[in-house]
Amino acid sequence: ALETYVISNPHQPDPSVKPVNISDLQPGMRLATGLFTRTGTKLFSVNTLLNEAAIDKIVRYNREYPVEETVFIRAK
């Protein structure tokens, strides 16, 4: 839980990081932080480039083991 908080709440905001809702994820987006379920299960590491399969996995996990509502994406 602490690692999730620290990663998701950087001390100084990074202007290249933007919050995106799960429903707005698109292939080609790159994660700016690791992605965890609320129970602490790590789904993806920082800098993961999302594709259709990864987005489908996030959506599937979110149904049973909710992930944080906001996913942090590195802006291009």
N, CA, C and O atoms as a Maestro MAE file, in Angstrom:
{
 s_m_m2io_version
 :::
 2.0.0
}

f_m_ct {
 s_m_title
 :::
 protein
 m_atom[304] {
  # First column is atom index #
  i_m_mmod_type
  r_m_x_coord
  r_m_y_coord
  r_m_z_coord
  i_m_residue_number
  s_m_chain_name
  s_m_pdb_residue_name
  s_m_pdb_atom_name
  i_m_atomic_number
  :::
  1 25 0.825 -1.192 0.000 1 A "ALA " " N  " 7
  2 3 0.000 0.000 0.000 1 A "ALA " " CA " 6
  3 2 0.869 1.255 0.000 1 A "ALA " " C  " 6
  4 15 0.568 2.219 -0.704 1 A "ALA " " O  " 8
  5 25 1.938 1.247 0.783 2 A "LEU " " N  " 7
  6 3 2.812 2.421 0.830 2 A "LEU " " CA " 6
  7 2 3.475 2.657 -0.512 2 A "LEU " " C  " 6
  8 15 3.559 3.797 -0.969 2 A "LEU " " O  " 8
  9 25 3.951 1.587 -1.156 3 A "GLU " " N  " 7
  10 3 4.592 1.741 -2.463 3 A "GLU " " CA " 6
  11 2 3.612 2.320 -3.476 3 A "GLU " " C  " 6
  12 15 3.985 3.185 -4.269 3 A "GLU " " O  " 8
  13 25 2.366 1.857 -3.464 4 A "THR " " N  " 7
  14 3 1.344 2.379 -4.372 4 A "THR " " CA " 6
  15 2 1.126 3.860 -4.127 4 A "THR " " C  " 6
  16 15 1.042 4.637 -5.077 4 A "THR " " O  " 8
  17 25 1.031 4.268 -2.855 5 A "TYR " " N  " 7
  18 3 0.814 5.676 -2.540 5 A "TYR " " CA " 6
  19 2 1.988 6.531 -3.008 5 A "TYR " " C  " 6
  20 15 1.785 7.573 -3.630 5 A "TYR " " O  " 8
  21 25 3.200 6.103 -2.716 6 A "VAL " " N  " 7
  22 3 4.377 6.885 -3.072 6 A "VAL " " CA " 6
  23 2 4.493 7.030 -4.581 6 A "VAL " " C  " 6
  24 15 4.798 8.114 -5.077 6 A "VAL " " O  " 8
  25 25 4.254 5.954 -5.314 7 A "ILE " " N  " 7
  26 3 4.341 6.009 -6.775 7 A "ILE " " CA " 6
  27 2 3.238 6.887 -7.352 7 A "ILE " " C  " 6
  28 15 3.483 7.660 -8.279 7 A "ILE " " O  " 8
  29 25 2.043 6.776 -6.820 8 A "SER " " N  " 7
  30 3 0.896 7.499 -7.364 8 A "SER " " CA " 6
  31 2 0.826 8.954 -6.913 8 A "SER " " C  " 6
  32 15 0.089 9.741 -7.506 8 A "SER " " O  " 8
  33 25 1.566 9.323 -5.893 9 A "ASN " " N  " 7
  34 3 1.517 10.675 -5.353 9 A "ASN " " CA " 6
  35 2 2.921 11.248 -5.243 9 A "ASN " " C  " 6
  36 15 3.442 11.403 -4.139 9 A "ASN " " O  " 8
  37 25 3.544 11.565 -6.384 10 A "PRO " " N  " 7
  38 3 4.913 12.079 -6.331 10 A "PRO " " CA " 6
  39 2 4.973 13.399 -5.562 10 A "PRO " " C  " 6
  40 15 4.020 14.179 -5.554 10 A "PRO " " O  " 8
  41 25 6.126 13.628 -4.912 11 A "HIS " " N  " 7
  42 3 6.305 14.832 -4.110 11 A "HIS " " CA " 6
  43 2 6.164 16.088 -4.969 11 A "HIS " " C  " 6
  44 15 5.463 17.026 -4.588 11 A "HIS " " O  " 8
  45 25 6.815 16.110 -6.103 12 A "GLN " " N  " 7
  46 3 6.694 17.235 -7.019 12 A "GLN " " CA " 6
  47 2 5.982 16.756 -8.277 12 A "GLN " " C  " 6
  48 15 6.421 15.799 -8.916 12 A "GLN " " O  " 8
  49 25 4.887 17.418 -8.634 13 A "PRO " " N  " 7
  50 3 4.137 16.979 -9.814 13 A "PRO " " CA " 6
  51 2 4.997 16.983 -11.080 13 A "PRO " " C  " 6
  52 15 5.798 17.891 -11.302 13 A "PRO " " O  " 8
  53 25 4.816 15.975 -11.880 14 A "ASP " " N  " 7
  54 3 5.522 15.849 -13.152 14 A "ASP " " CA " 6
  55 2 4.561 16.274 -14.249 14 A "ASP " " C  " 6
  56 15 3.528 15.631 -14.438 14 A "ASP " " O  " 8
  57 25 4.873 17.341 -14.978 15 A "PRO " " N  " 7
  58 3 3.952 17.839 -16.003 15 A "PRO " " CA " 6
  59 2 3.740 16.862 -17.160 15 A "PRO " " C  " 6
  60 15 2.793 17.017 -17.931 15 A "PRO " " O  " 8
  61 25 4.611 15.855 -17.288 16 A "SER " " N  " 7
  62 3 4.441 14.893 -18.376 16 A "SER " " CA " 6
  63 2 3.529 13.737 -17.993 16 A "SER " " C  " 6
  64 15 3.298 12.838 -18.802 16 A "SER " " O  " 8
  65 25 3.004 13.749 -16.761 17 A "VAL " " N  " 7
  66 3 2.121 12.683 -16.292 17 A "VAL " " CA " 6
  67 2 0.699 13.214 -16.220 17 A "VAL " " C  " 6
  68 15 0.443 14.268 -15.640 17 A "VAL " " O  " 8
  69 25 -0.234 12.454 -16.828 18 A "LYS " " N  " 7
  70 3 -1.631 12.881 -16.779 18 A "LYS " " CA " 6
  71 2 -2.502 11.733 -16.282 18 A "LYS " " C  " 6
  72 15 -2.235 10.569 -16.584 18 A "LYS " " O  " 8
  73 25 -3.542 12.061 -15.521 19 A "PRO " " N  " 7
  74 3 -4.462 11.026 -15.051 19 A "PRO " " CA " 6
  75 2 -5.464 10.658 -16.139 19 A "PRO " " C  " 6
  76 15 -5.954 11.525 -16.863 19 A "PRO " " O  " 8
  77 25 -5.764 9.371 -16.247 20 A "VAL " " N  " 7
  78 3 -6.713 8.885 -17.249 20 A "VAL " " CA " 6
  79 2 -7.603 7.843 -16.576 20 A "VAL " " C  " 6
  80 15 -7.109 6.996 -15.832 20 A "VAL " " O  " 8
  81 25 -8.895 7.898 -16.827 21 A "ASN " " N  " 7
  82 3 -9.813 6.871 -16.316 21 A "ASN " " CA " 6
  83 2 -9.608 5.578 -17.093 21 A "ASN " " C  " 6
  84 15 -9.183 5.599 -18.248 21 A "ASN " " O  " 8
  85 25 -9.908 4.471 -16.463 22 A "ILE " " N  " 7
  86 3 -9.746 3.166 -17.107 22 A "ILE " " CA " 6
  87 2 -10.503 3.106 -18.425 22 A "ILE " " C  " 6
  88 15 -10.006 2.544 -19.402 22 A "ILE " " O  " 8
  89 25 -11.685 3.672 -18.462 23 A "SER " " N  " 7
  90 3 -12.506 3.624 -19.682 23 A "SER " " CA " 6
  91 2 -11.908 4.422 -20.826 23 A "SER " " C  " 6
  92 15 -12.326 4.265 -21.973 23 A "SER " " O  " 8
  93 25 -10.930 5.282 -20.532 24 A "ASP " " N  " 7
  94 3 -10.319 6.123 -21.567 24 A "ASP " " CA " 6
  95 2 -8.947 5.631 -22.016 24 A "ASP " " C  " 6
  96 15 -8.288 6.296 -22.814 24 A "ASP " " O  " 8
  97 25 -8.504 4.469 -21.512 25 A "LEU " " N  " 7
  98 3 -7.207 3.937 -21.917 25 A "LEU " " CA " 6
  99 2 -7.224 3.555 -23.386 25 A "LEU " " C  " 6
  100 15 -8.230 3.067 -23.900 25 A "LEU " " O  " 8
  101 25 -6.101 3.780 -24.057 26 A "GLN " " N  " 7
  102 3 -5.980 3.462 -25.476 26 A "GLN " " CA " 6
  103 2 -4.633 2.800 -25.738 26 A "GLN " " C  " 6
  104 15 -3.658 3.082 -25.041 26 A "GLN " " O  " 8
  105 25 -4.570 1.919 -26.739 27 A "PRO " " N  " 7
  106 3 -3.289 1.312 -27.102 27 A "PRO " " CA " 6
  107 2 -2.279 2.411 -27.443 27 A "PRO " " C  " 6
  108 15 -2.621 3.433 -28.039 27 A "PRO " " O  " 8
  109 25 -1.043 2.173 -27.053 28 A "GLY " " N  " 7
  110 3 0.021 3.139 -27.315 28 A "GLY " " CA " 6
  111 2 0.313 4.046 -26.133 28 A "GLY " " C  " 6
  112 15 1.347 4.714 -26.114 28 A "GLY " " O  " 8
  113 25 -0.569 4.084 -25.152 29 A "MET " " N  " 7
  114 3 -0.306 4.871 -23.942 29 A "MET " " CA " 6
  115 2 0.734 4.136 -23.106 29 A "MET " " C  " 6
  116 15 0.785 2.906 -23.102 29 A "MET " " O  " 8
  117 25 1.566 4.907 -22.394 30 A "ARG " " N  " 7
  118 3 2.612 4.325 -21.546 30 A "ARG " " CA " 6
  119 2 2.330 4.682 -20.094 30 A "ARG " " C  " 6
  120 15 2.077 5.842 -19.767 30 A "ARG " " O  " 8
  121 25 2.375 3.666 -19.217 31 A "LEU " " N  " 7
  122 3 2.114 3.899 -17.797 31 A "LEU " " CA " 6
  123 2 3.231 4.725 -17.170 31 A "LEU " " C  " 6
  124 15 4.412 4.433 -17.355 31 A "LEU " " O  " 8
  125 25 2.848 5.749 -16.435 32 A "ALA " " N  " 7
  126 3 3.812 6.588 -15.734 32 A "ALA " " CA " 6
  127 2 4.096 6.044 -14.341 32 A "ALA " " C  " 6
  128 15 5.087 6.418 -13.714 32 A "ALA " " O  " 8
  129 25 3.231 5.167 -13.860 33 A "THR " " N  " 7
  130 3 3.410 4.520 -12.558 33 A "THR " " CA " 6
  131 2 3.039 3.051 -12.706 33 A "THR " " C  " 6
  132 15 2.418 2.657 -13.692 33 A "THR " " O  " 8
  133 25 3.418 2.254 -11.734 34 A "GLY " " N  " 7
  134 3 2.962 0.873 -11.715 34 A "GLY " " CA " 6
  135 2 1.455 0.866 -11.494 34 A "GLY " " C  " 6
  136 15 0.904 1.819 -10.941 34 A "GLY " " O  " 8
  137 25 0.795 -0.185 -11.916 35 A "LEU " " N  " 7
  138 3 -0.654 -0.291 -11.749 35 A "LEU " " CA " 6
  139 2 -0.965 -1.448 -10.814 35 A "LEU " " C  " 6
  140 15 -0.558 -2.585 -11.052 35 A "LEU " " O  " 8
  141 25 -1.697 -1.138 -9.737 36 A "PHE " " N  " 7
  142 3 -2.015 -2.102 -8.694 36 A "PHE " " CA " 6
  143 2 -3.521 -2.194 -8.491 36 A "PHE " " C  " 6
  144 15 -4.245 -1.227 -8.726 36 A "PHE " " O  " 8
  145 25 -3.995 -3.369 -8.053 37 A "THR " " N  " 7
  146 3 -5.377 -3.468 -7.612 37 A "THR " " CA " 6
  147 2 -5.449 -2.874 -6.212 37 A "THR " " C  " 6
  148 15 -4.421 -2.624 -5.583 37 A "THR " " O  " 8
  149 25 -6.656 -2.652 -5.731 38 A "ARG " " N  " 7
  150 3 -6.807 -2.099 -4.384 38 A "ARG " " CA " 6
  151 2 -6.345 -3.058 -3.303 38 A "ARG " " C  " 6
  152 15 -6.097 -2.653 -2.167 38 A "ARG " " O  " 8
  153 25 -6.230 -4.344 -3.664 39 A "THR " " N  " 7
  154 3 -5.731 -5.328 -2.697 39 A "THR " " CA " 6
  155 2 -4.209 -5.425 -2.724 39 A "THR " " C  " 6
  156 15 -3.622 -6.177 -1.946 39 A "THR " " O  " 8
  157 25 -3.569 -4.673 -3.612 40 A "GLY " " N  " 7
  158 3 -2.112 -4.648 -3.668 40 A "GLY " " CA " 6
  159 2 -1.484 -5.504 -4.738 40 A "GLY " " C  " 6
  160 15 -0.258 -5.541 -4.845 40 A "GLY " " O  " 8
  161 25 -2.281 -6.198 -5.541 41 A "THR " " N  " 7
  162 3 -1.732 -7.011 -6.615 41 A "THR " " CA " 6
  163 2 -1.205 -6.109 -7.720 41 A "THR " " C  " 6
  164 15 -1.920 -5.236 -8.212 41 A "THR " " O  " 8
  165 25 0.043 -6.321 -8.107 42 A "LYS " " N  " 7
  166 3 0.652 -5.513 -9.161 42 A "LYS " " CA " 6
  167 2 0.266 -6.097 -10.518 42 A "LYS " " C  " 6
  168 15 0.526 -7.268 -10.798 42 A "LYS " " O  " 8
  169 25 -0.358 -5.264 -11.358 43 A "LEU " " N  " 7
  170 3 -0.751 -5.712 -12.691 43 A "LEU " " CA " 6
  171 2 0.316 -5.389 -13.728 43 A "LEU " " C  " 6
  172 15 0.641 -6.222 -14.573 43 A "LEU " " O  " 8
  173 25 0.860 -4.178 -13.662 44 A "PHE " " N  " 7
  174 3 1.850 -3.743 -14.644 44 A "PHE " " CA " 6
  175 2 2.890 -2.852 -13.988 44 A "PHE " " C  " 6
  176 15 2.604 -2.158 -13.012 44 A "PHE " " O  " 8
  177 25 4.088 -2.878 -14.529 45 A "SER " " N  " 7
  178 3 5.179 -2.045 -14.048 45 A "SER " " CA " 6
  179 2 5.142 -0.673 -14.709 45 A "SER " " C  " 6
  180 15 4.493 -0.472 -15.736 45 A "SER " " O  " 8
  181 25 5.852 0.261 -14.096 46 A "VAL " " N  " 7
  182 3 6.006 1.590 -14.672 46 A "VAL " " CA " 6
  183 2 6.602 1.454 -16.078 46 A "VAL " " C  " 6
  184 15 7.404 0.554 -16.326 46 A "VAL " " O  " 8
  185 25 6.225 2.319 -16.970 47 A "ASN " " N  " 7
  186 3 6.687 2.375 -18.363 47 A "ASN " " CA " 6
  187 2 6.130 1.279 -19.258 47 A "ASN " " C  " 6
  188 15 6.601 1.115 -20.383 47 A "ASN " " O  " 8
  189 25 5.138 0.523 -18.789 48 A "THR " " N  " 7
  190 3 4.511 -0.479 -19.649 48 A "THR " " CA " 6
  191 2 3.772 0.227 -20.773 48 A "THR " " C  " 6
  192 15 2.985 1.142 -20.528 48 A "THR " " O  " 8
  193 25 4.024 -0.197 -22.006 49 A "LEU " " N  " 7
  194 3 3.316 0.325 -23.169 49 A "LEU " " CA " 6
  195 2 2.041 -0.488 -23.329 49 A "LEU " " C  " 6
  196 15 2.091 -1.701 -23.531 49 A "LEU " " O  " 8
  197 25 0.898 0.186 -23.239 50 A "LEU " " N  " 7
  198 3 -0.380 -0.519 -23.288 50 A "LEU " " CA " 6
  199 2 -0.754 -0.919 -24.712 50 A "LEU " " C  " 6
  200 15 -0.604 -0.148 -25.659 50 A "LEU " " O  " 8
  201 25 -1.248 -2.158 -24.828 51 A "ASN " " N  " 7
  202 3 -1.826 -2.639 -26.080 51 A "ASN " " CA " 6
  203 2 -3.227 -3.151 -25.744 51 A "ASN " " C  " 6
  204 15 -3.649 -3.088 -24.589 51 A "ASN " " O  " 8
  205 25 -3.939 -3.649 -26.733 52 A "GLU " " N  " 7
  206 3 -5.318 -4.123 -26.504 52 A "GLU " " CA " 6
  207 2 -5.375 -5.198 -25.421 52 A "GLU " " C  " 6
  208 15 -6.265 -5.176 -24.572 52 A "GLU " " O  " 8
  209 25 -4.432 -6.133 -25.448 53 A "ALA " " N  " 7
  210 3 -4.429 -7.224 -24.466 53 A "ALA " " CA " 6
  211 2 -4.225 -6.682 -23.049 53 A "ALA " " C  " 6
  212 15 -4.885 -7.137 -22.115 53 A "ALA " " O  " 8
  213 25 -3.325 -5.721 -22.882 54 A "ALA " " N  " 7
  214 3 -3.078 -5.139 -21.563 54 A "ALA " " CA " 6
  215 2 -4.308 -4.389 -21.061 54 A "ALA " " C  " 6
  216 15 -4.668 -4.494 -19.888 54 A "ALA " " O  " 8
  217 25 -4.942 -3.644 -21.937 55 A "ILE " " N  " 7
  218 3 -6.142 -2.898 -21.547 55 A "ILE " " CA " 6
  219 2 -7.258 -3.869 -21.185 55 A "ILE " " C  " 6
  220 15 -7.975 -3.645 -20.210 55 A "ILE " " O  " 8
  221 25 -7.418 -4.941 -21.952 56 A "ASP " " N  " 7
  222 3 -8.425 -5.963 -21.627 56 A "ASP " " CA " 6
  223 2 -8.150 -6.572 -20.252 56 A "ASP " " C  " 6
  224 15 -9.085 -6.817 -19.489 56 A "ASP " " O  " 8
  225 25 -6.882 -6.819 -19.929 57 A "LYS " " N  " 7
  226 3 -6.507 -7.378 -18.628 57 A "LYS " " CA " 6
  227 2 -6.897 -6.404 -17.511 57 A "LYS " " C  " 6
  228 15 -7.436 -6.820 -16.486 57 A "LYS " " O  " 8
  229 25 -6.627 -5.121 -17.707 58 A "ILE " " N  " 7
  230 3 -6.982 -4.110 -16.704 58 A "ILE " " CA " 6
  231 2 -8.487 -4.094 -16.483 58 A "ILE " " C  " 6
  232 15 -8.950 -4.069 -15.343 58 A "ILE " " O  " 8
  233 25 -9.244 -4.108 -17.563 59 A "VAL " " N  " 7
  234 3 -10.708 -4.083 -17.466 59 A "VAL " " CA " 6
  235 2 -11.217 -5.336 -16.760 59 A "VAL " " C  " 6
  236 15 -12.088 -5.243 -15.895 59 A "VAL " " O  " 8
  237 25 -10.681 -6.518 -17.118 60 A "ARG " " N  " 7
  238 3 -11.093 -7.772 -16.482 60 A "ARG " " CA " 6
  239 2 -10.799 -7.760 -14.983 60 A "ARG " " C  " 6
  240 15 -11.663 -8.085 -14.168 60 A "ARG " " O  " 8
  241 25 -9.573 -7.383 -14.633 61 A "TYR " " N  " 7
  242 3 -9.218 -7.337 -13.213 61 A "TYR " " CA " 6
  243 2 -10.081 -6.336 -12.471 61 A "TYR " " C  " 6
  244 15 -10.466 -6.576 -11.327 61 A "TYR " " O  " 8
  245 25 -10.385 -5.228 -13.102 62 A "ASN " " N  " 7
  246 3 -11.160 -4.186 -12.447 62 A "ASN " " CA " 6
  247 2 -12.559 -4.676 -12.063 62 A "ASN " " C  " 6
  248 15 -13.144 -4.177 -11.102 62 A "ASN " " O  " 8
  249 25 -13.091 -5.632 -12.794 63 A "ARG " " N  " 7
  250 3 -14.417 -6.178 -12.465 63 A "ARG " " CA " 6
  251 2 -14.399 -6.939 -11.146 63 A "ARG " " C  " 6
  252 15 -15.327 -6.812 -10.348 63 A "ARG " " O  " 8
  253 25 -13.351 -7.731 -10.906 64 A "GLU " " N  " 7
  254 3 -13.288 -8.577 -9.710 64 A "GLU " " CA " 6
  255 2 -12.438 -7.989 -8.599 64 A "GLU " " C  " 6
  256 15 -12.784 -8.088 -7.422 64 A "GLU " " O  " 8
  257 25 -11.331 -7.381 -8.977 65 A "TYR " " N  " 7
  258 3 -10.389 -6.815 -8.006 65 A "TYR " " CA " 6
  259 2 -10.105 -5.380 -8.435 65 A "TYR " " C  " 6
  260 15 -9.119 -5.117 -9.124 65 A "TYR " " O  " 8
  261 25 -10.966 -4.457 -8.030 66 A "PRO " " N  " 7
  262 3 -10.862 -3.093 -8.561 66 A "PRO " " CA " 6
  263 2 -9.457 -2.493 -8.466 66 A "PRO " " C  " 6
  264 15 -8.752 -2.636 -7.467 66 A "PRO " " O  " 8
  265 25 -9.092 -1.819 -9.550 67 A "VAL " " N  " 7
  266 3 -7.851 -1.055 -9.562 67 A "VAL " " CA " 6
  267 2 -8.208 0.374 -9.186 67 A "VAL " " C  " 6
  268 15 -9.383 0.738 -9.138 67 A "VAL " " O  " 8
  269 25 -7.210 1.164 -8.924 68 A "GLU " " N  " 7
  270 3 -7.473 2.565 -8.636 68 A "GLU " " CA " 6
  271 2 -8.198 3.160 -9.841 68 A "GLU " " C  " 6
  272 15 -7.894 2.817 -10.983 68 A "GLU " " O  " 8
  273 25 -9.142 4.038 -9.589 69 A "GLU " " N  " 7
  274 3 -9.949 4.617 -10.671 69 A "GLU " " CA " 6
  275 2 -9.110 5.380 -11.680 69 A "GLU " " C  " 6
  276 15 -9.430 5.408 -12.869 69 A "GLU " " O  " 8
  277 25 -8.041 5.996 -11.207 70 A "THR " " N  " 7
  278 3 -7.199 6.801 -12.093 70 A "THR " " CA " 6
  279 2 -5.931 6.046 -12.417 70 A "THR " " C  " 6
  280 15 -5.265 5.509 -11.532 70 A "THR " " O  " 8
  281 25 -5.604 6.011 -13.702 71 A "VAL " " N  " 7
  282 3 -4.360 5.411 -14.165 71 A "VAL " " CA " 6
  283 2 -3.504 6.584 -14.611 71 A "VAL " " C  " 6
  284 15 -3.992 7.482 -15.297 71 A "VAL " " O  " 8
  285 25 -2.219 6.584 -14.225 72 A "PHE " " N  " 7
  286 3 -1.338 7.682 -14.598 72 A "PHE " " CA " 6
  287 2 -0.556 7.313 -15.837 72 A "PHE " " C  " 6
  288 15 0.163 6.314 -15.866 72 A "PHE " " O  " 8
  289 25 -0.710 8.143 -16.870 73 A "ILE " " N  " 7
  290 3 -0.112 7.911 -18.184 73 A "ILE " " CA " 6
  291 2 0.953 8.957 -18.446 73 A "ILE " " C  " 6
  292 15 0.781 10.126 -18.102 73 A "ILE " " O  " 8
  293 25 2.054 8.540 -19.054 74 A "ARG " " N  " 7
  294 3 3.094 9.478 -19.452 74 A "ARG " " CA " 6
  295 2 2.661 10.132 -20.749 74 A "ARG " " C  " 6
  296 15 2.454 9.453 -21.756 74 A "ARG " " O  " 8
  297 25 2.526 11.445 -20.726 75 A "ALA " " N  " 7
  298 3 2.126 12.196 -21.918 75 A "ALA " " CA " 6
  299 2 3.252 12.156 -22.938 75 A "ALA " " C  " 6
  300 15 4.432 12.155 -22.586 75 A "ALA " " O  " 8
  301 25 2.874 12.123 -24.182 76 A "LYS " " N  " 7
  302 3 3.876 12.066 -25.271 76 A "LYS " " CA " 6
  303 2 4.493 13.410 -25.512 76 A "LYS " " C  " 6
  304 15 5.349 13.548 -26.386 76 A "LYS " " O  " 8
  :::
 }
 m_bond[303] {
  # First column is bond index #
  i_m_from
  i_m_to
  i_m_order
  :::
  1 1 2 1
  2 2 3 1
  3 3 4 2
  4 3 5 1
  5 5 6 1
  6 6 7 1
  7 7 8 2
  8 7 9 1
  9 9 10 1
  10 10 11 1
  11 11 12 2
  12 11 13 1
  13 13 14 1
  14 14 15 1
  15 15 16 2
  16 15 17 1
  17 17 18 1
  18 18 19 1
  19 19 20 2
  20 19 21 1
  21 21 22 1
  22 22 23 1
  23 23 24 2
  24 23 25 1
  25 25 26 1
  26 26 27 1
  27 27 28 2
  28 27 29 1
  29 29 30 1
  30 30 31 1
  31 31 32 2
  32 31 33 1
  33 33 34 1
  34 34 35 1
  35 35 36 2
  36 35 37 1
  37 37 38 1
  38 38 39 1
  39 39 40 2
  40 39 41 1
  41 41 42 1
  42 42 43 1
  43 43 44 2
  44 43 45 1
  45 45 46 1
  46 46 47 1
  47 47 48 2
  48 47 49 1
  49 49 50 1
  50 50 51 1
  51 51 52 2
  52 51 53 1
  53 53 54 1
  54 54 55 1
  55 55 56 2
  56 55 57 1
  57 57 58 1
  58 58 59 1
  59 59 60 2
  60 59 61 1
  61 61 62 1
  62 62 63 1
  63 63 64 2
  64 63 65 1
  65 65 66 1
  66 66 67 1
  67 67 68 2
  68 67 69 1
  69 69 70 1
  70 70 71 1
  71 71 72 2
  72 71 73 1
  73 73 74 1
  74 74 75 1
  75 75 76 2
  76 75 77 1
  77 77 78 1
  78 78 79 1
  79 79 80 2
  80 79 81 1
  81 81 82 1
  82 82 83 1
  83 83 84 2
  84 83 85 1
  85 85 86 1
  86 86 87 1
  87 87 88 2
  88 87 89 1
  89 89 90 1
  90 90 91 1
  91 91 92 2
  92 91 93 1
  93 93 94 1
  94 94 95 1
  95 95 96 2
  96 95 97 1
  97 97 98 1
  98 98 99 1
  99 99 100 2
  100 99 101 1
  101 101 102 1
  102 102 103 1
  103 103 104 2
  104 103 105 1
  105 105 106 1
  106 106 107 1
  107 107 108 2
  108 107 109 1
  109 109 110 1
  110 110 111 1
  111 111 112 2
  112 111 113 1
  113 113 114 1
  114 114 115 1
  115 115 116 2
  116 115 117 1
  117 117 118 1
  118 118 119 1
  119 119 120 2
  120 119 121 1
  121 121 122 1
  122 122 123 1
  123 123 124 2
  124 123 125 1
  125 125 126 1
  126 126 127 1
  127 127 128 2
  128 127 129 1
  129 129 130 1
  130 130 131 1
  131 131 132 2
  132 131 133 1
  133 133 134 1
  134 134 135 1
  135 135 136 2
  136 135 137 1
  137 137 138 1
  138 138 139 1
  139 139 140 2
  140 139 141 1
  141 141 142 1
  142 142 143 1
  143 143 144 2
  144 143 145 1
  145 145 146 1
  146 146 147 1
  147 147 148 2
  148 147 149 1
  149 149 150 1
  150 150 151 1
  151 151 152 2
  152 151 153 1
  153 153 154 1
  154 154 155 1
  155 155 156 2
  156 155 157 1
  157 157 158 1
  158 158 159 1
  159 159 160 2
  160 159 161 1
  161 161 162 1
  162 162 163 1
  163 163 164 2
  164 163 165 1
  165 165 166 1
  166 166 167 1
  167 167 168 2
  168 167 169 1
  169 169 170 1
  170 170 171 1
  171 171 172 2
  172 171 173 1
  173 173 174 1
  174 174 175 1
  175 175 176 2
  176 175 177 1
  177 177 178 1
  178 178 179 1
  179 179 180 2
  180 179 181 1
  181 181 182 1
  182 182 183 1
  183 183 184 2
  184 183 185 1
  185 185 186 1
  186 186 187 1
  187 187 188 2
  188 187 189 1
  189 189 190 1
  190 190 191 1
  191 191 192 2
  192 191 193 1
  193 193 194 1
  194 194 195 1
  195 195 196 2
  196 195 197 1
  197 197 198 1
  198 198 199 1
  199 199 200 2
  200 199 201 1
  201 201 202 1
  202 202 203 1
  203 203 204 2
  204 203 205 1
  205 205 206 1
  206 206 207 1
  207 207 208 2
  208 207 209 1
  209 209 210 1
  210 210 211 1
  211 211 212 2
  212 211 213 1
  213 213 214 1
  214 214 215 1
  215 215 216 2
  216 215 217 1
  217 217 218 1
  218 218 219 1
  219 219 220 2
  220 219 221 1
  221 221 222 1
  222 222 223 1
  223 223 224 2
  224 223 225 1
  225 225 226 1
  226 226 227 1
  227 227 228 2
  228 227 229 1
  229 229 230 1
  230 230 231 1
  231 231 232 2
  232 231 233 1
  233 233 234 1
  234 234 235 1
  235 235 236 2
  236 235 237 1
  237 237 238 1
  238 238 239 1
  239 239 240 2
  240 239 241 1
  241 241 242 1
  242 242 243 1
  243 243 244 2
  244 243 245 1
  245 245 246 1
  246 246 247 1
  247 247 248 2
  248 247 249 1
  249 249 250 1
  250 250 251 1
  251 251 252 2
  252 251 253 1
  253 253 254 1
  254 254 255 1
  255 255 256 2
  256 255 257 1
  257 257 258 1
  258 258 259 1
  259 259 260 2
  260 259 261 1
  261 261 262 1
  262 262 263 1
  263 263 264 2
  264 263 265 1
  265 265 266 1
  266 266 267 1
  267 267 268 2
  268 267 269 1
  269 269 270 1
  270 270 271 1
  271 271 272 2
  272 271 273 1
  273 273 274 1
  274 274 275 1
  275 275 276 2
  276 275 277 1
  277 277 278 1
  278 278 279 1
  279 279 280 2
  280 279 281 1
  281 281 282 1
  282 282 283 1
  283 283 284 2
  284 283 285 1
  285 285 286 1
  286 286 287 1
  287 287 288 2
  288 287 289 1
  289 289 290 1
  290 290 291 1
  291 291 292 2
  292 291 293 1
  293 293 294 1
  294 294 295 1
  295 295 296 2
  296 295 297 1
  297 297 298 1
  298 298 299 1
  299 299 300 2
  300 299 301 1
  301 301 302 1
  302 302 303 1
  303 303 304 2
  :::
 }
}
